[in-house]
Amino acid sequence: MDINEFQKWVKQYYQERNWSDLDIFVRIGFLAEETGEVARAIRALEIGRDWPDEIDGSFEENKDHLTEELGDVLGNLIVIANKYDITLEDIFRTHQQKLAKRYT
């Protein structure tokens, strides 16, 4: 699936469940929460679990968990981009241009 197809799929999937209608500040809260879960998944990969109720997983299990959490972050970013009619291609292009200009 290419990036445009994925962005359209997320838009449809979230609209069908009325998840796209949430206030943008609620969505930002979800993004912050998911970003914290990414940090926790990276901690598990890099230094292991450190809470008594956490289960140690294999490297592959922890990597799969990180992949899942990154997907949650991406989903929230796409919903935000869709709200403002910004394509992921535009985001990629703008970011690439900014970095090229800043560090070239």
PyRosetta script that sets phi, psi and omega in degrees:
from pyrosetta import init, pose_from_sequence

init()
pose = pose_from_sequence("MDINEFQKWVKQYYQERNWSDLDIFVRIGFLAEETGEVARAIRALEIGRDWPDEIDGSFEENKDHLTEELGDVLGNLIVIANKYDITLEDIFRTHQQKLAKRYT")
pose.set_psi(1, 133.3)
pose.set_omega(1, 178.0)
pose.set_phi(2, -86.5)
pose.set_psi(2, 172.7)
pose.set_omega(2, -171.7)
pose.set_phi(3, -64.8)
pose.set_psi(3, -37.5)
pose.set_omega(3, 179.3)
pose.set_phi(4, -67.1)
pose.set_psi(4, -41.4)
pose.set_omega(4, 177.4)
pose.set_phi(5, -61.6)
pose.set_psi(5, -42.3)
pose.set_omega(5, -179.7)
pose.set_phi(6, -64.5)
pose.set_psi(6, -42.6)
pose.set_omega(6, 179.7)
pose.set_phi(7, -62.1)
pose.set_psi(7, -41.6)
pose.set_omega(7, 177.5)
pose.set_phi(8, -65.8)
pose.set_psi(8, -40.1)
pose.set_omega(8, 179.1)
pose.set_phi(9, -61.8)
pose.set_psi(9, -45.8)
pose.set_omega(9, 179.1)
pose.set_phi(10, -60.6)
pose.set_psi(10, -43.5)
pose.set_omega(10, -179.4)
pose.set_phi(11, -58.7)
pose.set_psi(11, -48.7)
pose.set_omega(11, -179.5)
pose.set_phi(12, -64.6)
pose.set_psi(12, -46.3)
pose.set_omega(12, -177.4)
pose.set_phi(13, -59.8)
pose.set_psi(13, -46.4)
pose.set_omega(13, -178.7)
pose.set_phi(14, -70.4)
pose.set_psi(14, -37.2)
pose.set_omega(14, 178.7)
pose.set_phi(15, -65.5)
pose.set_psi(15, -40.2)
pose.set_omega(15, 179.8)
pose.set_phi(16, -60.7)
pose.set_psi(16, -26.6)
pose.set_omega(16, -178.5)
pose.set_phi(17, -102.7)
pose.set_psi(17, 4.8)
pose.set_omega(17, -177.7)
pose.set_phi(18, 61.4)
pose.set_psi(18, 22.7)
pose.set_omega(18, 177.8)
pose.set_phi(19, -78.5)
pose.set_psi(19, -20.9)
pose.set_omega(19, -179.0)
pose.set_phi(20, -76.5)
pose.set_psi(20, -16.9)
pose.set_omega(20, -175.3)
pose.set_phi(21, -84.0)
pose.set_psi(21, -4.0)
pose.set_omega(21, -179.6)
pose.set_phi(22, -63.9)
pose.set_psi(22, 147.5)
pose.set_omega(22, 175.5)
pose.set_phi(23, -54.2)
pose.set_psi(23, 141.5)
pose.set_omega(23, -176.3)
pose.set_phi(24, -59.7)
pose.set_psi(24, -31.2)
pose.set_omega(24, -179.9)
pose.set_phi(25, -73.7)
pose.set_psi(25, -28.2)
pose.set_omega(25, 171.6)
pose.set_phi(26, -67.5)
pose.set_psi(26, -42.9)
pose.set_omega(26, 179.3)
pose.set_phi(27, -61.5)
pose.set_psi(27, -41.7)
pose.set_omega(27, 178.0)
pose.set_phi(28, -62.4)
pose.set_psi(28, -37.9)
pose.set_omega(28, 175.7)
pose.set_phi(29, -62.4)
pose.set_psi(29, -41.9)
pose.set_omega(29, 176.3)
pose.set_phi(30, -62.0)
pose.set_psi(30, -41.8)
pose.set_omega(30, 179.0)
pose.set_phi(31, -61.4)
pose.set_psi(31, -43.9)
pose.set_omega(31, 178.6)
pose.set_phi(32, -62.3)
pose.set_psi(32, -42.3)
pose.set_omega(32, 179.1)
pose.set_phi(33, -62.1)
pose.set_psi(33, -45.6)
pose.set_omega(33, -179.5)
pose.set_phi(34, -66.9)
pose.set_psi(34, -33.8)
pose.set_omega(34, 176.9)
pose.set_phi(35, -63.8)
pose.set_psi(35, -38.8)
pose.set_omega(35, 175.2)
pose.set_phi(36, -63.0)
pose.set_psi(36, -36.7)
pose.set_omega(36, 178.4)
pose.set_phi(37, -69.2)
pose.set_psi(37, -31.5)
pose.set_omega(37, 174.0)
pose.set_phi(38, -64.6)
pose.set_psi(38, -44.0)
pose.set_omega(38, 179.3)
pose.set_phi(39, -60.9)
pose.set_psi(39, -40.9)
pose.set_omega(39, 179.5)
pose.set_phi(40, -66.6)
pose.set_psi(40, -38.9)
pose.set_omega(40, 178.2)
pose.set_phi(41, -66.1)
pose.set_psi(41, -38.2)
pose.set_omega(41, 177.4)
pose.set_phi(42, -66.7)
pose.set_psi(42, -40.5)
pose.set_omega(42, 176.6)
pose.set_phi(43, -57.7)
pose.set_psi(43, -42.7)
pose.set_omega(43, 179.7)
pose.set_phi(44, -61.8)
pose.set_psi(44, -38.0)
pose.set_omega(44, 179.2)
pose.set_phi(45, -70.8)
pose.set_psi(45, -40.0)
pose.set_omega(45, -171.7)
pose.set_phi(46, -88.3)
pose.set_psi(46, -41.8)
pose.set_omega(46, -175.3)
pose.set_phi(47, -127.8)
pose.set_psi(47, -0.2)
pose.set_omega(47, 178.8)
pose.set_phi(48, 88.4)
pose.set_psi(48, 178.2)
pose.set_omega(48, -179.8)
pose.set_phi(49, -84.0)
pose.set_psi(49, 148.1)
pose.set_omega(49, 179.3)
pose.set_phi(50, -135.4)
pose.set_psi(50, 8.9)
pose.set_omega(50, 174.9)
pose.set_phi(51, -99.4)
pose.set_psi(51, 141.6)
pose.set_omega(51, -177.6)
pose.set_phi(52, -57.7)
pose.set_psi(52, -31.0)
pose.set_omega(52, -176.8)
pose.set_phi(53, -90.9)
pose.set_psi(53, 1.6)
pose.set_omega(53, 179.3)
pose.set_phi(54, -86.0)
pose.set_psi(54, 142.0)
pose.set_omega(54, 179.3)
pose.set_phi(55, -96.7)
pose.set_psi(55, 129.3)
pose.set_omega(55, 175.3)
pose.set_phi(56, -69.2)
pose.set_psi(56, 134.6)
pose.set_omega(56, 177.0)
pose.set_phi(57, -117.2)
pose.set_psi(57, 166.0)
pose.set_omega(57, 174.7)
pose.set_phi(58, -70.7)
pose.set_psi(58, 167.8)
pose.set_omega(58, 177.9)
pose.set_phi(59, -57.0)
pose.set_psi(59, -44.9)
pose.set_omega(59, -178.7)
pose.set_phi(60, -64.7)
pose.set_psi(60, -40.5)
pose.set_omega(60, 177.5)
pose.set_phi(61, -63.9)
pose.set_psi(61, -42.5)
pose.set_omega(61, 178.8)
pose.set_phi(62, -67.2)
pose.set_psi(62, -37.6)
pose.set_omega(62, 177.6)
pose.set_phi(63, -66.4)
pose.set_psi(63, -40.8)
pose.set_omega(63, 176.6)
pose.set_phi(64, -61.4)
pose.set_psi(64, -39.1)
pose.set_omega(64, 178.3)
pose.set_phi(65, -65.0)
pose.set_psi(65, -42.0)
pose.set_omega(65, 177.0)
pose.set_phi(66, -61.5)
pose.set_psi(66, -42.8)
pose.set_omega(66, 178.9)
pose.set_phi(67, -58.9)
pose.set_psi(67, -43.9)
pose.set_omega(67, 178.5)
pose.set_phi(68, -61.1)
pose.set_psi(68, -45.1)
pose.set_omega(68, -178.1)
pose.set_phi(69, -68.5)
pose.set_psi(69, -37.5)
pose.set_omega(69, 175.6)
pose.set_phi(70, -62.6)
pose.set_psi(70, -35.9)
pose.set_omega(70, 176.0)
pose.set_phi(71, -63.3)
pose.set_psi(71, -38.7)
pose.set_omega(71, 177.5)
pose.set_phi(72, -64.1)
pose.set_psi(72, -40.7)
pose.set_omega(72, 176.8)
pose.set_phi(73, -63.3)
pose.set_psi(73, -47.1)
pose.set_omega(73, -179.4)
pose.set_phi(74, -60.4)
pose.set_psi(74, -42.0)
pose.set_omega(74, 178.4)
pose.set_phi(75, -58.4)
pose.set_psi(75, -44.7)
pose.set_omega(75, 179.0)
pose.set_phi(76, -66.2)
pose.set_psi(76, -39.5)
pose.set_omega(76, 176.8)
pose.set_phi(77, -62.1)
pose.set_psi(77, -40.1)
pose.set_omega(77, -179.9)
pose.set_phi(78, -66.4)
pose.set_psi(78, -41.4)
pose.set_omega(78, 177.7)
pose.set_phi(79, -59.8)
pose.set_psi(79, -42.1)
pose.set_omega(79, 178.4)
pose.set_phi(80, -64.9)
pose.set_psi(80, -45.4)
pose.set_omega(80, 178.7)
pose.set_phi(81, -60.8)
pose.set_psi(81, -43.4)
pose.set_omega(81, 179.7)
pose.set_phi(82, -62.0)
pose.set_psi(82, -37.8)
pose.set_omega(82, 179.9)
pose.set_phi(83, -58.0)
pose.set_psi(83, -35.3)
pose.set_omega(83, -176.5)
pose.set_phi(84, -105.4)
pose.set_psi(84, 15.5)
pose.set_omega(84, 178.6)
pose.set_phi(85, 53.6)
pose.set_psi(85, 47.7)
pose.set_omega(85, 177.2)
pose.set_phi(86, -112.2)
pose.set_psi(86, 125.4)
pose.set_omega(86, 179.0)
pose.set_phi(87, -83.2)
pose.set_psi(87, 153.6)
pose.set_omega(87, 175.7)
pose.set_phi(88, -62.5)
pose.set_psi(88, -34.2)
pose.set_omega(88, 176.1)
pose.set_phi(89, -59.5)
pose.set_psi(89, -41.7)
pose.set_omega(89, 177.3)
pose.set_phi(90, -63.1)
pose.set_psi(90, -40.5)
pose.set_omega(90, 178.8)
pose.set_phi(91, -63.3)
pose.set_psi(91, -47.1)
pose.set_omega(91, 179.7)
pose.set_phi(92, -60.6)
pose.set_psi(92, -47.1)
pose.set_omega(92, -177.4)
pose.set_phi(93, -62.8)
pose.set_psi(93, -46.8)
pose.set_omega(93, -179.2)
pose.set_phi(94, -62.4)
pose.set_psi(94, -42.1)
pose.set_omega(94, 179.7)
pose.set_phi(95, -65.2)
pose.set_psi(95, -43.9)
pose.set_omega(95, 178.7)
pose.set_phi(96, -61.2)
pose.set_psi(96, -44.2)
pose.set_omega(96, 179.2)
pose.set_phi(97, -63.9)
pose.set_psi(97, -41.8)
pose.set_omega(97, 179.6)
pose.set_phi(98, -61.1)
pose.set_psi(98, -47.2)
pose.set_omega(98, -179.1)
pose.set_phi(99, -67.4)
pose.set_psi(99, -38.9)
pose.set_omega(99, 179.3)
pose.set_phi(100, -63.2)
pose.set_psi(100, -41.8)
pose.set_omega(100, -179.8)
pose.set_phi(101, -68.7)
pose.set_psi(101, -41.7)
pose.set_omega(101, -175.6)
pose.set_phi(102, -72.2)
pose.set_psi(102, -35.3)
pose.set_omega(102, -171.3)
pose.set_phi(103, -119.2)
pose.set_psi(103, 19.5)
pose.set_omega(103, 177.7)
pose.set_phi(104, -107.7)
pose.dump_pdb("model.pdb")
